[in-house]
Structure formats: C-alpha cells, structure tokens
Amino acid sequence: MMKIQTLNNISKNGINEFPIQNYTIENDLNEPDGILLRSYSMHEMNIPESVKAIARAGAGVNNIPIDDCTARGIVVFNTPGANANAVKELVLTSLLLSSRRILEGVEWTRSLFGESNITKIVEAGKKEYAGVEIAGKKLGIIGLGAIGALVANDALALDMEVYGYDPYISVDTAWRLSRNVQRIDNLEEIFSTCDYITIHVPLTNETNRFVNEKLLSLMKKGSRLLNFSRAELVDDTALENALNDGTVGVYVTDFPNEKVIGMQNVIPIPHLGASTKESEENCARMAAKQLKNYLETGNIKNSVNFPNVELPYTGKKRITISHKNIPNMVGQITGLLAKYHVNIADMLNRSKGAYAYTMIDLDDIINEQVEQYIKQIEGVISVRVI
C-alpha cells in the first residue's frame, strides 16, 4: 500500500485516480509516499523523509519549498494548462469590464433602490457610464503559453488585432496558435503599440517587476493593463503614477494587494482565475495522474524541478536515480551495474539545470548492496527501485 497525504480538499475525481486497493489517502498520515495539495503553504512544514513526490493541483508552486525538495530528490509536479480555459474566460471578461464601465454602472444602479421613476433616472444617468468597444483594438499578449495562446485565439474571434511576445514559445503552443497572431520580438513595441496588454508569464528573478516605469511610459494614454499571473510582475509605484496621469486607463488584476486596491481605476479580482468547478476537477485529476504515474513507474511529466523523463513501463525491474548534473555520473552508475553483472535492458537520462534524472530498466534483479553502492556515488541524491 502506498500512502498519499492531502493538504487541501481535493476533488473526488482526483482522489478516484488512486485505486483504493493500492493506496491510502488521508489528510493526516505518517510517512506518506506522496503529497497532493492545492494552495496549502508547505514552507513551514516538516516534510517527512518518506515523501518521494509532491503534486500541486494548479500551476503556481510558490507555496512549495522547491529548492529544498530538489536537494532531497523530491519531484514536484504542477498542472499547466488544466485551468487554462477558466483563466482565459476571466481574461476575456476583464477585457470587457475594463472597457464598458459595467461594474460602475451596476453599482450606481443598485444605489437607486427606493427611488421612484427608476427607468427615467437610468436613462438620464447612463451617459456617465459610456465605454469603448474592443473590436478593432490592438491586444498585446505577453507570454503565449497555455493561457496566452487561448486568449490570443479567442481575441481574434472578437475582432481584435492580436500581437504576441514570447521569446520562449514552445513548439506545441506554436502549433495551437492562430497564424493571424502577429509576433513581436520586443516588449517596447508591445507597450507602445497596443490598446490592451495582458500578462501571462511566470514570476522569476528576471520577470520580477519587469513592468516598470520605462515600459509603462511607452503606453498610449488610457490603455488597459491586465495581470493574471502574479502581482509582483508589476511595479506598484510605477503603476500608481501611470494610473494617476491617465497613461493606464484601467488596471485589472487577479492578485490584489494592500497598495493596489487603494488606487484609482483598478478592478481588483480576488484571485478567481481558476475558481471554477471544471478547473478544480481538471487540476485534481491531472495532479493525481502525474503523482500516481511517478510512484508506480518513475516516469516524470510536468515537473517544475526535474526533467520530463518517460520510458514505457514493461514490468521489468526499474531503478530511478536523482542526481546532480555533473560529468561521468551516468558512466559511474552503469559501470557499477556492469561490475556486479546487472544487465541493462533500457535506459534514459535527462537533465534540467543543475540536476538530472536517470531511469534504467534491468534484465536482472538488483540486490540491496548494489543499490547502496549507487547511493554512495558522489552527486547521487536519491535512488528508487520499482
């Protein structure tokens, strides 16, 4: 029996991915093999030595101590694309909300409760809430991943001119992206050209506050800026100045903070991007499948800290090794197996930054002594025999 600890309420559709005859799944477990969670913060948690993998039912993993997990050989999964449609729909909604003054108009109308001649008052006052149409306007999308690509294609269907910036666009995304999306090679052109700009990039050291005073100063007066990635991507002080002088007409964010909610012309959404029943179920199923597949076969897909490594599982004895990405590591491992007359049936090695993962299918049974010798190789982090 394998043990899965859940740190949040996980959709039953995700839990049901684990056969009850092979898995124990509970909130409170001793020595779990894997952890399944959503937004629970693990930074203060003492992660048991038994944990082999952690699966986050969502895209962001800032609630997980990635560096510590990597150093211990714990594979961390996320679920890119599982909530993409939900976020896309909210982005499209926000394009309209930022343009038509719908929220202000609704709030004003509600304030009329108790008045007589509501119809007459509404007709007289509606001119204060006139907006603009998005058709024919230029939309700049920064980041053409799972969400950005969906936004791009649907914005084209709404008759917008779509410009995309993504120096790291994947082949899969490129195939899904409409040929009518105009590719831009620099951020300055996006900010100086577009009427609407929406951000869909991860938060890294390079992207932290990359939307700064310089880029904001390039925008057309009254442009709309949408942020559905992370609050820290936008410099709050520069944003406030741009809102005050009218450069940014409206800022829509799914990540409000103490400073932003006090600014004028801000639509602060309480992190609702993935808050749909369908999205939660998709993320739960995807996270559970990836965790189960890793525990049972050693295959890795959609890990944020180790490379994708997938080798068809044939039922042979399999050994998986997490190690540092240093010269002669594979040679030492295979040399050790050869020394003890263990024949290799198949093998795959992949690296990701400073770390790597080697998967070896064996024709022979490997004894515990050989396993211990592999663990003693300098640079090896963890070894599993499946």
C-alpha distance (Angstrom), angle and dihedral (degrees) to the residues before:
residue distance angle dihedral
M1 . . .
M2 3.80 . .
K3 3.79 121.0 .
I4 3.81 125.1 -135.1
Q5 3.79 119.2 -170.3
T6 3.80 117.5 -156.1
L7 3.80 117.9 -154.2
N8 3.82 95.4 -174.5
N9 3.77 136.2 27.3
I10 3.79 103.4 -77.7
S11 3.80 123.2 -160.4
K12 3.79 113.4 -98.3
N13 3.78 88.5 -125.0
G14 3.80 87.0 64.7
I15 3.79 95.6 43.9
N16 3.80 90.3 50.0
E17 3.81 89.9 63.5
F18 3.82 87.0 77.3
P19 3.84 113.5 74.5
I20 3.80 108.0 -125.6
Q21 3.81 91.0 -138.2
N22 3.81 90.8 61.8
Y23 3.79 105.1 31.1
T24 3.79 140.5 54.4
I25 3.82 111.6 -154.5
E26 3.78 120.1 -172.1
N27 3.81 141.8 138.6
D28 3.79 93.6 -120.0
L29 3.80 116.0 42.2
N30 3.77 136.8 152.1
E31 3.79 116.2 -130.3
P32 3.83 99.3 -2.4
D33 3.79 119.2 -167.2
G34 3.79 92.8 -146.6
I35 3.79 140.9 12.0
L36 3.80 125.5 -140.5
L37 3.81 118.9 -166.3
R38 3.77 147.8 146.5
S39 3.81 118.0 -155.0
Y40 3.82 101.0 -19.2
S41 3.82 110.1 133.1
M42 3.80 111.5 -121.9
H43 3.80 96.8 -179.9
E44 3.80 94.2 101.5
M45 3.80 94.0 36.2
N46 3.78 123.7 109.1
I47 3.80 100.1 -131.4
P48 3.83 109.4 -147.9
E49 3.79 119.3 -117.0
S50 3.82 88.9 -121.4
V51 3.80 93.5 67.2
K52 3.79 112.9 110.5
A53 3.80 100.3 170.7
I54 3.80 143.3 8.9
A55 3.80 123.2 -152.5
R56 3.79 121.1 -160.7
A57 3.82 114.9 -156.9
G58 3.79 92.8 -141.8
A59 3.78 140.8 39.9
G60 3.80 103.4 -96.4
V61 3.81 118.3 77.0
N62 3.81 101.3 179.4
N63 3.82 87.5 116.5
I64 3.82 90.6 64.8
P65 3.85 125.4 74.0
I66 3.79 94.4 -123.0
D67 3.80 98.3 176.2
D68 3.79 93.4 51.5
C69 3.80 91.4 47.1
T70 3.79 92.3 49.9
A71 3.78 92.5 50.1
R72 3.81 88.2 54.1
G73 3.81 95.0 45.7
I74 3.82 93.5 -111.3
V75 3.79 109.5 150.5
V76 3.81 113.5 -137.6
F77 3.80 118.5 -155.7
N78 3.78 130.9 -167.3
T79 3.79 131.3 -177.8
P80 3.82 109.8 -118.6
G81 3.77 112.8 -171.3
A82 3.80 96.5 12.8
N83 3.80 91.8 104.6
A84 3.81 96.0 29.4
N85 3.79 96.6 108.9
A86 3.81 92.6 50.2
V87 3.80 92.2 51.4
K88 3.80 91.6 43.9
E89 3.80 91.3 55.0
L90 3.81 91.0 51.4
V91 3.81 91.3 48.7
L92 3.80 90.8 52.9
T93 3.80 89.7 47.0
S94 3.80 89.5 51.2
L95 3.79 92.6 51.9
L96 3.79 86.8 60.7
L97 3.81 95.8 39.9
S98 3.80 90.5 53.2
S99 3.80 91.3 50.2
R100 3.79 108.4 40.1
R101 3.85 104.0 42.2
I102 3.78 88.0 -127.6
L103 3.80 96.1 150.9
E104 3.80 93.6 50.0
G105 3.77 91.4 46.9
V106 3.78 93.5 50.0
E107 3.81 91.7 47.7
W108 3.81 91.0 51.0
T109 3.79 92.2 47.7
R110 3.81 91.7 51.9
S111 3.80 88.9 52.5
L112 3.79 88.7 63.1
F113 3.81 92.4 69.8
G114 3.80 109.2 134.7
E115 3.80 94.9 23.0
S116 3.77 120.8 121.0
N117 3.81 123.3 -129.0
I118 3.82 91.8 30.9
T119 3.79 92.2 168.0
K120 3.79 92.2 55.7
I121 3.81 93.1 46.1
V122 3.80 91.8 49.1
E123 3.79 93.1 50.6
A124 3.78 91.2 49.4
G125 3.81 95.5 45.7
K126 3.81 103.1 39.8
K127 3.81 92.8 87.6
E128 3.80 88.2 73.9
Y129 3.78 89.2 65.7
A130 3.79 101.5 48.6
G131 3.78 114.2 140.0
V132 3.79 141.8 178.9
E133 3.79 132.7 -96.6
I134 3.78 123.0 -115.2
A135 3.83 95.4 -145.3
G136 3.79 110.1 107.7
K137 3.80 93.0 14.6
K138 3.81 124.4 122.7
L139 3.79 117.6 -109.7
G140 3.80 120.2 -165.0
I141 3.81 116.9 -159.3
I142 3.79 117.9 -163.1
G143 3.80 106.6 -159.9
L144 3.80 121.5 23.6
G145 3.77 100.3 -153.8
A146 3.79 125.5 125.7
I147 3.82 94.2 -53.8
G148 3.79 99.2 34.6
A149 3.80 92.5 51.6
L150 3.81 92.0 51.8
V151 3.80 91.3 48.4
A152 3.79 90.5 49.3
N153 3.79 95.3 51.9
D154 3.81 94.7 45.5
A155 3.80 93.2 44.7
L156 3.79 88.0 56.9
A157 3.81 88.2 54.3
L158 3.82 87.1 55.0
D159 3.82 89.0 57.1
M160 3.78 96.5 -106.7
E161 3.79 123.3 142.4
V162 3.78 104.7 -118.8
Y163 3.81 126.3 -152.1
G164 3.78 121.6 -176.9
Y165 3.79 132.9 -159.8
D166 3.80 120.1 -169.2
P167 3.82 121.4 133.4
Y168 3.82 89.8 -173.6
I169 3.79 100.8 48.5
S170 3.80 112.2 156.7
V171 3.78 125.4 -129.4
D172 3.82 91.2 -117.0
T173 3.79 91.7 53.9
A174 3.79 92.0 46.2
W175 3.81 89.4 56.5
R176 3.83 91.5 51.2
L177 3.79 95.3 45.5
S178 3.81 119.5 95.3
R179 3.78 114.8 -111.6
N180 3.81 87.0 -129.5
V181 3.79 91.6 71.4
Q182 3.80 106.5 102.5
R183 3.79 111.9 -136.2
I184 3.80 117.1 -135.8
D185 3.81 121.6 -163.0
N186 3.81 100.7 -156.1
L187 3.78 137.8 40.3
E188 3.80 93.9 -131.8
E189 3.80 90.9 66.1
I190 3.81 92.0 49.0
F191 3.81 92.4 52.2
S192 3.81 95.7 43.7
T193 3.81 95.6 43.8
C194 3.79 108.5 40.1
D195 3.79 133.1 80.1
Y196 3.81 91.6 -158.0
I197 3.80 127.8 31.3
T198 3.80 124.4 -170.6
I199 3.81 123.9 -171.9
H200 3.82 123.3 -141.8
V201 3.81 107.6 162.1
P202 3.82 131.5 114.8
L203 3.78 122.2 -104.6
T204 3.81 110.6 -104.2
N205 3.79 135.9 149.3
E206 3.81 87.6 -91.3
T207 3.82 96.2 49.2
N208 3.81 97.8 40.6
R209 3.85 105.0 123.4
F210 3.78 91.0 -15.9
V211 3.82 88.4 148.0
N212 3.78 92.5 77.5
E213 3.79 140.6 154.3
K214 3.80 92.7 -77.8
L215 3.81 95.2 54.5
L216 3.80 94.6 40.6
S217 3.80 91.0 52.1
L218 3.81 89.0 61.3
M219 3.80 94.2 59.8
K220 3.77 124.3 107.0
K221 3.78 114.6 -105.4
G222 3.78 110.3 -87.6
S223 3.82 96.3 14.9
R224 3.79 119.6 156.4
L225 3.80 122.2 -122.8
L226 3.82 121.8 -162.5
N227 3.80 124.8 -168.3
F228 3.81 117.9 -170.7
S229 3.80 97.3 152.8
R230 3.81 113.9 62.2
A231 3.81 135.2 -29.7
E232 3.80 92.4 -127.9
L233 3.80 92.8 64.4
V234 3.82 89.3 77.9
D235 3.80 124.7 60.6
D236 3.82 103.0 -125.6
T237 3.79 96.1 -153.6
A238 3.80 93.6 50.1
L239 3.81 89.3 45.6
E240 3.80 92.6 52.4
N241 3.81 91.3 51.6
A242 3.81 90.9 48.4
L243 3.81 91.3 50.3
N244 3.79 92.5 47.5
D245 3.81 94.6 51.8
G246 3.82 92.9 42.9
T247 3.81 97.2 -113.8
V248 3.79 88.2 121.6
G249 3.79 107.0 42.2
V250 3.81 95.4 -171.9
Y251 3.80 133.7 3.6
V252 3.80 117.9 -157.7
T253 3.78 118.0 -169.3
D254 3.78 135.1 173.6
F255 3.82 88.3 -160.8
P256 3.82 108.2 61.4
N257 3.79 120.6 -179.3
E258 3.80 135.9 -174.9
K259 3.79 94.1 -85.6
V260 3.79 100.4 41.3
I261 3.81 97.3 51.6
G262 3.82 89.1 60.5
M263 3.80 94.6 54.9
Q264 3.79 123.5 99.8
N265 3.81 120.9 -107.8
V266 3.78 94.3 18.9
I267 3.81 123.8 136.5
P268 3.83 104.0 -157.5
I269 3.81 111.5 -163.6
P270 3.83 115.0 -166.4
H271 3.82 96.9 -122.4
L272 3.80 94.9 -76.9
G273 3.81 96.9 148.4
A274 3.79 95.9 111.1
S275 3.80 96.9 21.9
T276 3.77 99.6 118.8
K277 3.77 129.4 109.7
E278 3.79 90.7 -122.2
S279 3.80 93.6 50.5
E280 3.80 94.4 49.4
E281 3.80 90.8 50.1
N282 3.81 93.3 46.8
C283 3.81 91.8 49.8
A284 3.81 93.1 46.4
R285 3.81 93.3 50.2
M286 3.78 93.5 45.8
A287 3.83 94.0 47.3
A288 3.81 92.0 47.1
K289 3.81 93.3 48.9
Q290 3.80 92.5 50.1
L291 3.79 92.9 47.4
K292 3.81 93.0 46.5
N293 3.81 92.4 47.0
Y294 3.79 91.8 51.4
L295 3.78 95.0 47.5
E296 3.80 92.9 48.0
T297 3.81 102.2 37.0
G298 3.81 108.1 11.9
N299 3.81 91.0 -122.0
I300 3.80 115.8 144.7
K301 3.80 125.2 -150.0
N302 3.81 126.3 165.6
S303 3.77 97.3 4.4
V304 3.79 117.5 159.8
N305 3.80 95.4 -155.3
F306 3.81 106.9 31.0
P307 3.81 131.0 45.5
N308 3.78 124.3 -96.2
V309 3.80 107.1 -97.9
E310 3.78 121.0 173.9
L311 3.79 124.5 172.3
P312 3.83 120.0 167.8
Y313 3.78 109.0 -103.9
T314 3.81 110.8 -126.2
G315 3.77 98.9 173.5
K316 3.81 94.3 -101.5
K317 3.78 119.0 133.8
R318 3.80 106.2 -82.0
I319 3.77 130.2 -161.8
T320 3.81 121.6 -163.8
I321 3.78 123.4 -166.5
S322 3.80 128.9 -167.7
H323 3.78 110.7 -159.8
K324 3.74 146.1 150.6
N325 3.78 116.9 -79.7
I326 3.80 97.6 -111.5
P327 3.84 133.3 135.3
N328 3.81 121.1 -80.1
M329 3.79 94.9 11.6
V330 3.80 94.0 124.8
G331 3.79 90.6 43.2
Q332 3.79 91.7 54.8
I333 3.81 92.4 48.9
T334 3.80 96.0 47.6
G335 3.79 91.2 41.6
L336 3.78 90.3 55.2
L337 3.80 91.7 50.0
A338 3.80 90.4 49.5
K339 3.79 91.3 49.7
Y340 3.79 90.1 58.5
H341 3.83 92.9 42.5
V342 3.81 96.0 -110.6
N343 3.80 109.1 152.5
I344 3.81 119.8 -141.7
A345 3.82 115.8 -134.9
D346 3.81 97.2 -179.4
M347 3.78 137.8 -11.9
L348 3.80 141.3 -170.4
N349 3.80 130.2 -174.3
R350 3.78 126.9 -174.1
S351 3.79 133.5 170.1
K352 3.79 135.4 -153.0
G353 3.77 115.5 -170.7
A354 3.79 111.4 -56.6
Y355 3.81 94.1 -8.4
A356 3.79 137.0 65.4
Y357 3.78 141.3 -173.2
T358 3.77 127.9 -144.0
M359 3.80 124.3 -166.0
I360 3.81 120.6 -169.2
D361 3.80 128.9 -176.6
L362 3.79 112.9 -153.8
D363 3.78 133.8 -151.8
D364 3.78 89.3 -153.5
I365 3.76 138.3 50.9
I366 3.79 111.6 -99.2
N367 3.78 116.8 -139.5
E368 3.79 124.7 -138.4
Q369 3.79 92.3 -108.8
V370 3.81 92.7 62.0
E371 3.80 89.7 45.1
Q372 3.80 89.8 54.4
Y373 3.82 91.3 48.8
I374 3.81 89.9 54.8
K375 3.81 90.5 50.8
Q376 3.79 88.8 54.4
I377 3.82 93.7 58.7
E378 3.80 108.3 111.4
G379 3.81 109.5 -105.7
V380 3.81 96.3 25.4
I381 3.80 110.6 126.3
S382 3.79 105.0 179.7
V383 3.80 139.3 -5.6
R384 3.80 128.5 -157.8
V385 3.78 129.1 -175.3
I386 3.81 114.7 -155.9
